[in-house]
Amino acid sequence: MVQAILRRCAVCRAYTLQKDRCPHCGGRLENPHPPRFSPQDRYQEYRVAIKVMSGIIKVRDDVAERVLRRLAQSYI
């Protein structure tokens, strides 16, 4: 897999080729590229459950219980 060369500062959003710190503000660098898309996404169920549990995704209580129950069954 080819490593991404371009980085983006999480603080000032500037792009750079450095790998450790932003040359402008000294902030943390992150990969600006999105992950690859796959129609056979094996981890979508887990990501949705985590977002429901943390409150990022607002759903009705019965839907949240169903999602969490299904996640709990996959661990048994």
Secondary structure as a PSIPRED ss2 file (coil, helix, strand):
# PSIPRED VFORMAT (PSIPRED V4.0)

   1 M C   1.000  0.000  0.000
   2 V C   1.000  0.000  0.000
   3 Q C   1.000  0.000  0.000
   4 A C   1.000  0.000  0.000
   5 I C   1.000  0.000  0.000
   6 L C   1.000  0.000  0.000
   7 R E   0.000  0.000  1.000
   8 R E   0.000  0.000  1.000
   9 C E   0.000  0.000  1.000
  10 A C   1.000  0.000  0.000
  11 V C   1.000  0.000  0.000
  12 C C   1.000  0.000  0.000
  13 R C   1.000  0.000  0.000
  14 A C   1.000  0.000  0.000
  15 Y E   0.000  0.000  1.000
  16 T E   0.000  0.000  1.000
  17 L C   1.000  0.000  0.000
  18 Q C   1.000  0.000  0.000
  19 K C   1.000  0.000  0.000
  20 D C   1.000  0.000  0.000
  21 R E   0.000  0.000  1.000
  22 C C   1.000  0.000  0.000
  23 P C   1.000  0.000  0.000
  24 H C   1.000  0.000  0.000
  25 C C   1.000  0.000  0.000
  26 G C   1.000  0.000  0.000
  27 G C   1.000  0.000  0.000
  28 R E   0.000  0.000  1.000
  29 L E   0.000  0.000  1.000
  30 E E   0.000  0.000  1.000
  31 N C   1.000  0.000  0.000
  32 P C   1.000  0.000  0.000
  33 H C   1.000  0.000  0.000
  34 P C   1.000  0.000  0.000
  35 P C   1.000  0.000  0.000
  36 R C   1.000  0.000  0.000
  37 F C   1.000  0.000  0.000
  38 S C   1.000  0.000  0.000
  39 P C   1.000  0.000  0.000
  40 Q C   1.000  0.000  0.000
  41 D C   1.000  0.000  0.000
  42 R C   1.000  0.000  0.000
  43 Y C   1.000  0.000  0.000
  44 Q H   0.000  1.000  0.000
  45 E H   0.000  1.000  0.000
  46 Y H   0.000  1.000  0.000
  47 R H   0.000  1.000  0.000
  48 V H   0.000  1.000  0.000
  49 A H   0.000  1.000  0.000
  50 I H   0.000  1.000  0.000
  51 K H   0.000  1.000  0.000
  52 V H   0.000  1.000  0.000
  53 M H   0.000  1.000  0.000
  54 S H   0.000  1.000  0.000
  55 G C   1.000  0.000  0.000
  56 I C   1.000  0.000  0.000
  57 I C   1.000  0.000  0.000
  58 K C   1.000  0.000  0.000
  59 V C   1.000  0.000  0.000
  60 R C   1.000  0.000  0.000
  61 D H   0.000  1.000  0.000
  62 D H   0.000  1.000  0.000
  63 V H   0.000  1.000  0.000
  64 A H   0.000  1.000  0.000
  65 E H   0.000  1.000  0.000
  66 R H   0.000  1.000  0.000
  67 V H   0.000  1.000  0.000
  68 L H   0.000  1.000  0.000
  69 R H   0.000  1.000  0.000
  70 R H   0.000  1.000  0.000
  71 L H   0.000  1.000  0.000
  72 A H   0.000  1.000  0.000
  73 Q H   0.000  1.000  0.000
  74 S H   0.000  1.000  0.000
  75 Y H   0.000  1.000  0.000
  76 I C   1.000  0.000  0.000
